């Protein structure tokens, strides 16, 4: 039933466990994926991952490519679409709903621009802002049309992914995110806006994931998972692993895949299977949240608190990485291997989970979420 009180932010007691738990847990994968692109000072290989020589680093790189790279952001896109439906369902009328969702998307785009220019040009907030503007126009589209669009969009996603990552298997110079390998901070500052504008080319799969998220949001599948969700929880991660493993083995030097055409094909499969994996991860966490119910322990509570403050925690990750990894920071990205970098990423994520839990205990919202709410929702 549509509310007659107008749109407002969701209160603490109205939140559902599954989306918050998913965001909190998956921020670990976001940290692992983002930290990898900060490594520099060595030859670059497939998808600009540095070429490793030590066995622990090679194994870590293969596992990261298989289970993390291109798998976390589709899950967040699905949750983004799911959340837009929840906001839409609380509208007083269509005009009000569109105004709030459009305003929220535009401010996400602005947040992304600031984040990209000052910290990390691989920012996803701007991509989700653009995505939100598209979804606002599709929220009243029929379910069948949504799913047809989601499936049809996989074709250009595969082609663009193949072309975007058609780079030499061994290269001395970076072909993406040049700012992360330069020593002069002012040069890096000048490069980041250009890099941010190019970022959506490598993240076109978010549209398919978000459209599925809208469809799932209409049925509240994360809150009341059904047989389809259970199948997705198994088949999605399995497809992601099978589709990501060949490229992971190739990137780590365990598999010779031949020429450029083979690498392009593997990149296309890697990207499309990553969308399936992201949706499967979300389904898996929905089932876990359903089993947990109200019996939340300290870990689940802390992860949920992180999910409720995911925007703040995501930005905090960038602050830590920029301070420690690039050459204009502490320069650890030129010395750490993949295994140590993953450890740093997981440690950073754990610190943000602890910070979010402290904020929860103090009854404090995340500062980034608070600002976005004040900007997006009408006063009063």
N, C-alpha and C positions, 0 to 999 in steps of 0.2 A: 504494500500500500504506500502511495506517495505521501511524504510528509507535507503538512500545511504550515510548518514553521520556517521553511526556508533552509537553505544549505548552511551547514556549520561543520567544523572539524569533528571527527569522531572522538568521543570521550574515552577515557581509560577503561571504563567498565564495559564499553561496547565493542572492544577490539576482539578479533578472532585470533586464536593461537597460531594456526597454520601459516598464514602469510607472514606474521612477525617472526616465527621460528625459521621459516625458509629464508627470509632476508638476513637474519642474524647469522645463520650457519653458512649461507652462500657467500657472505662477505669474505670468508676465508679464501674461497676460490678466486674472488675478485682480487684479493691481495696477492695471491700466488701468480695469477696471470699478469697483473700490472707490474709487479716487481721484476719479472723476467725481462721486460723491454728496457730496463735501466742498465743492463749489463753491456759493457763496451770494452774497447781496447783489444779485441780479438777478432778473427774472421767471423763473419756472420753466415748463417746457413739458411735453411728453410724457414720461411715466415719470420726472418730476421732474428732467430734464436742464435746465440753465440755457439760456435762449435766447441764442444767439450772434449777433453782427452782422458780425464780420470774417470774410472768406472762408476763411482757413486754419482758423479755429476751427470754422466751419460744416462744412467738409469733414471735419475730424477727428471731429466729433461724429457725422456720418453714417456714417463708416467704423467708428467704435467701436460704434455701435448695431447695425450690420449684422453685424460679425464677432466682437464681444466680448460685448456686453451679453446676458446670459442664455445664453451659449454655454460659458463656462468651468466654471461650477459643475456642470452635468450631466456633463461629462467627469470631474470629480473624484468625482462620485457613482458613476459607472460604475467607476472605479478603486477606490473604496471597497468596492463590492460584490464586485469581482474579488479584492481583497485579503482580504476576509472568507472567501471560498472557500479561498484558500491557507492561511489560519490553520486553518480547519475541517479541511482535508485532513491536517494534522499532528497531529490530536487522538489521544489514546489511546482515548477512548470518547466517546459523545455527551454525557454529563453534563459531562465535563471541558471539551469544546469549547464548550458553551453557557455554562458558568460564566465562562470566560475572555472570550468574545466579549461577554457581557452586562456583565461588569466593565469591559471596555475601552470599551464604549459609554457606560456611566454616567459614567466618568471623562472621556470626551470631552464629555459634556454639562456636567460641572462645569468643565472647561477653558473651554468656550464661555461659560458664565455669567460667569466671572471676566474673560475677554477682553471680553465685551460691556459689563459694568458699568464696567470701568476704561478701556477704549480705544474699541472700535468696536461699536456695537449691530447692525450688519449682519453680525455674526459668522455663519459657516457651521458651526463646530465643533459647536455645540449641535444644529443641524439634523441633522448626520451622526450625532451621538450618538443622537438619537431614531430616525433611520433604521436604525442598527445594532440597536436593540432590536426593530424590526419584522422585520428580515432574519433575526435569530436564530431566529425562529419559522417562517421560510420556507425555510431551507437544505436541508430534506429534501423539499421540494415538487417534483413532477415538472417537467421542462423545459417541457412544453406549458402547464402551469398558470402557470408563471412568465411566459411570453411573453403568455398571454392576459391576465393581471393587468396586465402592463406596458402592453399596448395599450389595455385598457379604462380604465385610470387617466388616459389622455390626455384623456378627455372632461371630467372634473371639473377637470383642470389648465387646459384651455382656458377653461372657464367662470370659474374663480376668477381667472385672470390677467386676463380681460376686466373683471371686476368690481373687482379690486384696483387696477387702473390706470385706472379710469373717472374721470379728473380733468380739469379744464378745460385746454385747450391753452395758455392763458396764465393764470398764477396768481402773485399776489404772495407768498403764504404757502406754506410747505412743507406737504405732506400726509403725508410720511414722513420719518423721521430728523430730527426737529425739533432734537435736541441739537446737530447739526452747524452750526446757524446762530445759536445763542445765545451771548452774550458771557460770561455768568457760568458758570464751571466747575462750581459746585455745582448750578445748575439743570440743566446738561447731565448731570451725574452722576445726578440724580433721574429724568431722562427716559429714560436709556439702558435700564434694565430693562424699561420698558414697550415701547420700540421693539423690543427683542430678542424679547419674547414674540410680537410681531406679524410678525417676519421670516419664519417658516415659511410664512405665507400666500402670499408672493410666490415661494416656492421649492418648491412642491408637485411640480414636475417631477422632483425628485431621485429619487423613488420609481421612476418608470419607468426612468430611466437606471441606477439601482442594480440593479434586477431584471435588466436586460439584462447588466449587469456580472457578476452571479452566474452567469447562463447562460453567458456567455463564459468565466468563470473555470473552470467545470467542463470546458471544452474546451481551456483554456490557449491561447486564440486570440491573446493578445498575444505569447506566446512562439513559437507556431507558426501564424502567420497563413495563412489559406486564401483561396479565391476569394471567399467571403463578406466577409472582411475587406477585400480589395482593392476590392470594389464599394462597401462602406461608406465607404472612404477617399475615394471620388470623390463618391458620391451624398449623403453626410451633409453635408459642407461646402457642396455645391451647394444642397441644400435649405435650409441655414441662411442662405446668402447671398440666395436668392430670397425666403425668408420674412422676412428681416430688413431688406432694402433699402427696402421701402415705408415702414416706420415710421422707419427711419434718415433717409430723405429728408424725411419729415414733421417729425421732431424738429429737423432742421437748417434748416427753413424753405424747402426746395427744392420741396416738394409740399404742396398744400392737399388734405387728405383729407375735408373737410366736417365733419359733426357728430359727436356723441358715439358714435353707433352704429358709425360707420366706424372710429373710434379703438379702440373695444372689439374689433371684429373683427380689426383689424390687430394688436392686442396679443395676442389669442389665437393668431393665426398665428405671430407673432414668438416666443412662448414655446414652442409645439410644435416649430417648426422649429429652435429653439435646442437642443432635446434631440437632434434628429438631427445637428446640427452638432457638438455635444459628443462624441457617439459616433463621428462621422466623424473628428474630430481625434485621438481615441485610436487609431482604426484606422490613420490616416495615420502616426502616430508609431511604431506597432507595425511597420509595413512598413519605415520608416526604420531602426529598431533592428535589424530582421532583416538589412537590407543592410549595416549597419555591422559587425555581428558582434563580433568581438574587436578589430577595428581602430579603437579609440577614440582620437581626438585629444584635445587639451587642452580644447576647447570641450565635447565630448560628456561627457568625464569630469567637468568642472565642473558641467554641467547635471544629470548623474546624481547628483552629490554634493548638489546643491540638492534634488533629488527625494527623496533619502534623508532629508533634513532639512527636508521641506516644512512640517511643523508649526512648527518654529522660524522658518523663513524667512517664513511667513505672518504669524506674530505680530510679527516684526521690521518688516514692512511697515506694520502698524498703528501701531507706535511712531513711525516716521518721519512718517507722515501726520498723526497727532494732534499731533505737535510742530510741524509746518509749516503745516497747512491751516486748521483751524477758527479762529474768532475768539478763543477762549481759548488758542490757541497763537500761532504767528507771524502768522496771519491771511492767509496767501497764497491761501486759497480764495476770498476776496473780491476778489482782484485778477487772478489767473491766468485765462486762457481755456482752452478745451479742448485746444488744441495744446500749450501749455506744460505743462498738467497731465499729459498723456500722456507728455511728455518726462520730467517728474519721476517719474512712475510707473515708466517703463522704467529710468530711472537707479537708482531704489530697488531694483527687482528685480535689476539687474545687480550692485549692491553686495551683495545677499544671496547671489547666486551666487558672488561672489568670497569672501565670508565662509564659505560652505559648503565651498568648495574648500580654504581654509586649514584648516578643521576636519578635512577628509579627510586632508590631508597630515600633520596632527598626530595622526591616528588618534583623533579626538575625535568622539563622536556629538553630535547636536544636543541641547541641554539639555532642550528640551520633549519630544523623543522618548524620551530617557533616563528622564525622570520618568514618562511615560505607561507605558513598559515595566515599570518597577518597581512601579507601582500595579496594572497589569492582569494581569501574569503571576505565577503562584505562585512564592514564594521557593524557591531551590534547584533 
